Amino acid sequence: MAQLLNKQGIDVWSLNRTPKHLSPQIKQILGDVTDLSSLPRLNQNFDAVVYAVSPQNKTEEAYRSAYYTGLAHVMKKINHPNNSRVILPMDKENSVRVLLVSSTGVFGQNGGEWVEEETRPNPTNETSRQLLEAERLAIRLGNPGIVIRFGGIYGPGRTRMIKKFMDGECTCPETLHYTNRIHRDDCAESICHLLSLLAPKSLYIGADNDPAPLHVIYNWMAEKTGRIDPCTEMSVDFVVKRNALRTNKRCRNQRLTESGFAFTYSTFREGYEPLMEQEIASHRHA
């Protein structure tokens, strides 16, 4: 995302806990969003903040610290760079656009339903509830505040399922399991797109055009690679619920596409094929 913005002539600053190997055009700031005292003054007159973080672990406390409290800390340093007191900013005190990267995991539906921005999330665990709290904070603090809920992100460096399939480690799910995903490059492009909109909505779903069932993906991967299809012996009672999934929904991206965004990888087929070819090539040279 930073590289794409740089190509548009936009200055980008990256806040990280530790130094990263970034291109010299990207200016680095060091600090931990969970620790207000570690953050420097953020007085560079930013036009927008993209808040994309990872919690240290999957506990409720870690999620709240990284997402909700961390966002409040960053916005406090931007709104009041010389004030170190821990006071959560509650009002839109400047013109900074805030975009929070969230997750479709906040949707707790597990019956294969279609979900969209107006669907009640119904989270199933405390970490998802903390994400929702952070979403509300981002919308309140940003001018405007925007949230994008991404599906499962895949792409270079994110090929765990493909590797498992190629190694014969995937098993067929016991029930009809819809999956939602988005390529890494489409994540970056969609963020840049939302930053450029004159009047964005407050919430978008970032998932590709095909929330395909897992067995359909396995069928296709087996056909493309000649590997064993773990769902070959799928029986007629496959769609009968046996072990209920925690979440099982189909994410609709209509609001994002109607805003003018076009996916480079509109389904898993366009995105997975080059990644599988790379994986096959690496097996040959192993």
VMD Tcl script that draws the C-alpha trace (Angstrom):
set ca {
  {0.00 0.00 0.00}
  {2.80 2.37 0.90}
  {4.54 1.64 -2.40}
  {1.34 2.30 -4.35}
  {0.82 5.61 -2.59}
  {4.45 6.58 -3.17}
  {3.96 6.03 -6.89}
  {1.13 8.57 -6.73}
  {3.51 11.11 -5.23}
  {2.10 10.76 -1.71}
  {4.45 10.86 1.29}
  {4.03 7.82 3.54}
  {5.15 7.35 7.13}
  {5.23 3.86 8.65}
  {4.88 3.34 12.41}
  {6.46 0.06 13.58}
  {7.51 -1.50 16.87}
  {10.93 -2.33 15.42}
  {12.78 -1.17 12.27}
  {11.60 -2.78 9.02}
  {13.36 -3.21 5.68}
  {11.34 -0.66 3.74}
  {12.11 1.31 0.62}
  {13.91 4.58 1.38}
  {10.90 6.58 0.15}
  {8.90 5.35 3.16}
  {9.73 7.24 6.34}
  {9.82 5.10 9.47}
  {8.59 6.03 12.94}
  {9.34 3.71 15.84}
  {6.91 3.15 18.69}
  {4.46 0.69 20.21}
  {0.81 1.70 19.84}
  {-0.03 -0.08 23.10}
  {2.40 2.15 25.02}
  {1.57 5.86 24.76}
  {4.91 6.89 26.25}
  {6.80 5.10 23.46}
  {5.08 7.04 20.69}
  {6.80 10.13 19.32}
  {4.96 13.32 18.47}
  {2.96 12.74 15.30}
  {2.83 16.32 14.11}
  {3.56 15.84 10.40}
  {0.15 17.23 9.36}
  {-1.11 13.88 8.11}
  {-4.05 13.79 5.72}
  {-4.95 10.20 6.59}
  {-4.13 7.39 8.99}
  {-4.34 3.74 7.93}
  {-4.50 1.68 11.11}
  {-3.46 -1.93 10.35}
  {-2.09 -3.77 13.38}
  {-1.60 -7.27 14.73}
  {-2.13 -8.12 18.40}
  {0.67 -9.90 20.24}
  {-1.61 -12.89 20.88}
  {-5.25 -13.90 20.55}
  {-6.49 -12.87 23.98}
  {-9.20 -10.31 24.63}
  {-6.69 -8.07 26.40}
  {-4.22 -8.18 23.51}
  {-6.92 -7.31 20.98}
  {-8.22 -4.39 23.02}
  {-4.71 -3.09 23.64}
  {-3.70 -3.27 19.96}
  {-6.92 -2.18 18.30}
  {-8.94 0.06 20.60}
  {-6.40 1.52 23.01}
  {-3.68 1.61 20.35}
  {-5.85 3.55 17.93}
  {-6.79 5.98 20.68}
  {-3.10 6.48 21.49}
  {-2.16 7.19 17.88}
  {-5.02 9.63 17.39}
  {-4.15 11.38 20.64}
  {-0.58 11.90 19.44}
  {-1.90 13.29 16.17}
  {-4.54 15.52 17.77}
  {-2.44 16.60 20.76}
  {1.20 15.79 19.95}
  {2.56 17.68 22.97}
  {0.20 16.17 25.54}
  {1.31 12.88 27.08}
  {-1.65 12.34 29.41}
  {-3.71 9.23 28.70}
  {-6.98 10.80 27.63}
  {-9.00 9.08 24.92}
  {-9.90 11.56 22.17}
  {-13.65 11.57 21.73}
  {-14.28 14.20 19.08}
  {-13.25 14.92 15.52}
  {-10.75 17.65 16.32}
  {-8.95 17.70 12.98}
  {-9.39 16.73 9.36}
  {-7.51 13.43 9.43}
  {-9.16 10.59 7.55}
  {-8.91 7.33 9.51}
  {-9.11 3.92 7.86}
  {-9.17 0.90 10.17}
  {-8.32 -2.53 8.77}
  {-10.74 -4.97 10.42}
  {-11.91 -8.49 9.67}
  {-14.97 -10.34 8.39}
  {-14.39 -12.47 11.48}
  {-16.73 -10.10 13.33}
  {-19.60 -11.83 11.53}
  {-20.70 -14.77 13.66}
  {-23.20 -16.23 11.19}
  {-22.59 -19.95 10.63}
  {-25.40 -21.13 8.35}
  {-23.90 -20.07 5.03}
  {-25.89 -16.81 5.01}
  {-24.98 -13.83 2.85}
  {-23.69 -10.95 4.96}
  {-23.13 -7.31 3.98}
  {-22.39 -3.99 5.66}
  {-25.93 -3.68 7.04}
  {-25.88 -7.19 8.53}
  {-25.67 -7.34 12.30}
  {-22.20 -8.80 13.02}
  {-23.14 -11.07 15.94}
  {-19.54 -11.85 17.05}
  {-18.94 -15.23 18.65}
  {-15.96 -14.38 20.85}
  {-14.38 -11.56 22.84}
  {-11.63 -10.83 20.32}
  {-14.25 -10.12 17.66}
  {-16.13 -7.90 20.10}
  {-12.96 -5.90 20.67}
  {-12.62 -5.45 16.90}
  {-16.15 -4.06 16.81}
  {-15.32 -1.60 19.58}
  {-12.28 -0.43 17.61}
  {-14.43 -0.04 14.50}
  {-16.81 2.25 16.36}
  {-13.89 4.29 17.68}
  {-12.34 4.68 14.21}
  {-15.64 5.85 12.75}
  {-16.07 8.31 15.59}
  {-12.54 9.73 15.48}
  {-11.95 9.88 11.75}
  {-12.99 12.76 9.57}
  {-14.23 10.70 7.93}
  {-13.78 7.37 9.69}
  {-13.72 4.29 7.47}
  {-13.60 0.58 8.30}
  {-12.83 -2.19 5.83}
  {-13.45 -5.77 6.93}
  {-11.13 -8.06 4.99}
  {-11.71 -11.74 4.40}
  {-8.84 -14.21 4.62}
  {-5.78 -12.58 3.07}
  {-3.61 -14.68 0.76}
  {-0.80 -13.96 -1.67}
  {3.00 -13.95 -1.64}
  {4.10 -14.97 1.84}
  {0.55 -16.10 2.69}
  {0.27 -19.50 1.01}
  {-0.24 -21.83 3.98}
  {-3.35 -23.53 2.56}
  {-1.75 -24.00 -0.84}
  {1.33 -25.59 0.73}
  {-0.82 -27.89 2.85}
  {-2.79 -28.97 -0.21}
  {0.35 -29.61 -2.26}
  {1.75 -31.71 0.60}
  {-1.45 -33.76 0.87}
  {-2.30 -32.45 4.32}
  {-5.79 -31.06 3.60}
  {-8.90 -32.94 4.63}
  {-12.43 -32.55 3.33}
  {-14.70 -30.57 5.69}
  {-17.59 -32.45 7.25}
  {-20.13 -29.84 6.30}
  {-20.64 -27.23 3.60}
  {-18.04 -24.62 4.47}
  {-18.10 -21.28 2.64}
  {-14.85 -19.32 2.63}
  {-14.12 -15.65 1.98}
  {-10.77 -14.35 0.81}
  {-8.92 -11.48 -0.81}
  {-5.50 -11.25 -2.45}
  {-2.87 -9.17 -0.69}
  {-2.55 -6.86 -3.70}
  {-6.31 -6.23 -3.78}
  {-6.13 -5.37 -0.07}
  {-3.55 -2.69 -0.80}
  {-5.38 -1.41 -3.88}
  {-8.71 -1.22 -2.05}
  {-7.22 0.80 0.80}
  {-5.72 3.27 -1.66}
  {-9.06 3.43 -3.43}
  {-10.98 4.23 -0.24}
  {-8.45 6.88 0.72}
  {-9.14 8.61 -2.59}
  {-12.95 8.69 -2.39}
  {-14.47 12.12 -1.82}
  {-17.41 10.84 0.23}
  {-16.75 7.28 1.42}
  {-19.16 5.21 3.45}
  {-18.12 4.32 6.99}
  {-17.98 0.54 6.40}
  {-16.92 -1.76 3.56}
  {-16.44 -5.50 3.12}
  {-13.19 -6.48 1.40}
  {-13.64 -9.96 -0.05}
  {-13.46 -11.19 -3.63}
  {-16.39 -12.07 -5.89}
  {-16.57 -15.78 -5.06}
  {-17.17 -16.94 -1.47}
  {-16.56 -20.50 -2.61}
  {-17.15 -23.62 -0.53}
  {-13.89 -25.23 0.57}
  {-14.56 -28.47 -1.29}
  {-14.99 -26.53 -4.57}
  {-11.56 -24.96 -4.06}
  {-10.02 -28.38 -3.40}
  {-11.71 -29.82 -6.51}
  {-10.27 -27.03 -8.64}
  {-6.78 -27.25 -7.12}
  {-6.67 -31.01 -7.71}
  {-7.70 -30.55 -11.32}
  {-5.04 -27.89 -11.89}
  {-2.16 -29.68 -10.17}
  {-2.92 -33.40 -10.54}
  {-2.74 -33.75 -6.75}
  {-5.15 -35.93 -4.81}
  {-8.54 -34.31 -4.20}
  {-9.37 -34.80 -0.49}
  {-13.08 -34.46 -1.34}
  {-13.22 -37.12 -4.09}
  {-15.26 -39.47 -1.91}
  {-17.66 -36.76 -0.81}
  {-20.97 -38.41 0.07}
  {-24.51 -37.10 -0.50}
  {-24.87 -36.19 3.17}
  {-21.95 -33.78 2.86}
  {-24.21 -30.75 3.30}
  {-25.88 -32.15 6.42}
  {-24.63 -30.31 9.47}
  {-22.62 -32.59 11.71}
  {-19.94 -30.55 13.41}
  {-21.21 -26.97 13.36}
  {-18.61 -24.43 12.27}
  {-17.91 -21.40 14.42}
  {-18.52 -19.13 11.43}
  {-19.76 -19.98 7.96}
  {-20.99 -17.11 5.83}
  {-20.76 -15.56 2.38}
  {-19.50 -11.99 2.27}
  {-20.99 -9.65 -0.32}
  {-18.63 -6.96 -1.69}
  {-21.25 -4.96 -3.61}
  {-20.67 -1.70 -1.73}
  {-16.95 -1.78 -2.49}
  {-17.38 -2.58 -6.19}
  {-20.16 -0.01 -6.58}
  {-17.76 2.61 -5.22}
  {-15.63 2.03 -8.32}
  {-13.15 -0.58 -7.11}
  {-12.19 -3.38 -9.53}
  {-10.50 -6.53 -8.27}
  {-7.32 -7.70 -9.95}
  {-7.98 -11.18 -8.55}
  {-11.75 -11.42 -8.67}
  {-11.85 -15.06 -7.49}
  {-9.49 -17.54 -5.93}
  {-8.80 -19.02 -9.38}
  {-6.96 -15.95 -10.68}
  {-5.07 -15.55 -7.43}
  {-4.21 -19.15 -6.60}
  {-2.99 -20.31 -10.02}
  {0.29 -18.32 -10.10}
  {0.93 -19.13 -6.45}
  {0.46 -22.85 -7.12}
  {2.80 -22.66 -10.09}
  {5.44 -21.11 -7.85}
  {4.90 -23.79 -5.23}
  {5.22 -26.57 -7.85}
  {8.44 -24.96 -9.14}
  {9.87 -24.79 -5.63}
  {9.09 -28.51 -5.10}
  {10.98 -29.35 -8.29}
  {14.06 -27.51 -7.08}
  {13.88 -28.73 -3.50}
}
mol new
graphics top color blue
foreach p $ca { graphics top sphere $p radius 0.5 }
foreach p [lrange $ca 0 end-1] q [lrange $ca 1 end] { graphics top cylinder $p $q radius 0.2 }
display resetview
